[in-house]
Amino acid sequence: MNILLTNDDGYNSVGIKLLKEILQPFGRIIIVAPSGPMSAKSVSITLGVGITIKQVEKDVYSVDATPADCVAYALSSLDVEFDLVISGCNNGWNISYDTMYSGTIGACLQALTFKIPALAFSCEFNFEIVKNHGFEVFKYILDNKMLSSEYALNVNFPLGNEIKGIKLANIYYRNDTTYYEEKDGKFFAVRNLTDNYEDDMNSDCYLVNNGFVSITPLQKTLFSKEDYYRLFRNKN
């Protein structure tokens, strides 16, 4: 395969280097990623301002823009027919409402606009578990034919250094509020997260806190067919 690898932590981050090593047996790996940290950029792209792209070495490009910019540039402008886009490995989970903010996830959603399957990897500040089980998890996804250009797969590794298994997960919508604290005349965002996930054993929050790799399919649009048809029926 030709695999495009990106990461909102930057082209030279520990997580992206780790995934490159894990993915080498599966084909050619081309890194196109931000020149520095670009967390919480979601699917934002740079408009009206030029971006700088530097080829650092063979098959490694540094871009002074967002993860979504990196994917759009690579898929539209590099003379490569990519089979898959992989984003990560992010240093911190992308579960619950994190998926709404995440640049890691944003890169995958951008890939879907090009009709390319996409996969995000994240762990909770422990790359050792990814190093030990990343190959196994990726092989599981391939063997079970889970990749599709109709959705992105969001993979999160659990706490600890071992995994009990790999499971499909839904998103648990925890209590997630953001407020701002002042320091030296500036205001800094602080998130207050409360996980009351024990009643949903199929949720991403529950699984990663209980030793399982969670895999969640994410749709490429905010449009809800279920709500549309519910409203349509009520209106008529």
Number of C-alpha atoms within 10 A of each C-alpha: 14 15 22 27 30 34 37 34 24 25 24 18 20 16 27 26 16 17 24 21 12 18 19 13 11 13 11 15 23 20 29 29 36 26 22 18 20 20 18 18 21 24 20 17 15 12 8 5 6 9 12 10 17 12 12 12 9 8 12 17 21 22 21 20 23 31 36 29 23 27 27 19 14 23 19 11 9 10 8 13 14 18 14 21 26 29 29 30 30 28 20 16 22 26 24 18 15 17 18 15 16 22 29 34 35 28 34 31 31 26 27 20 14 13 15 22 23 28 29 27 29 25 24 17 13 17 22 14 18 24 16 14 18 20 17 14 19 16 14 13 15 11 10 8 9 14 18 16 18 17 23 29 26 25 29 28 32 29 19 14 15 16 17 11 12 21 17 17 22 21 20 19 17 15 12 13 10 9 10 11 10 9 8 5 7 8 11 10 10 11 10 10 12 11 13 13 17 12 8 15 14 17 23 32 27 23 28 25 15 15 18 21 26 26 27 22 19 18 15 17 11 6 9 10 9 9 10 11 11 11 11 10 9 8 7 5
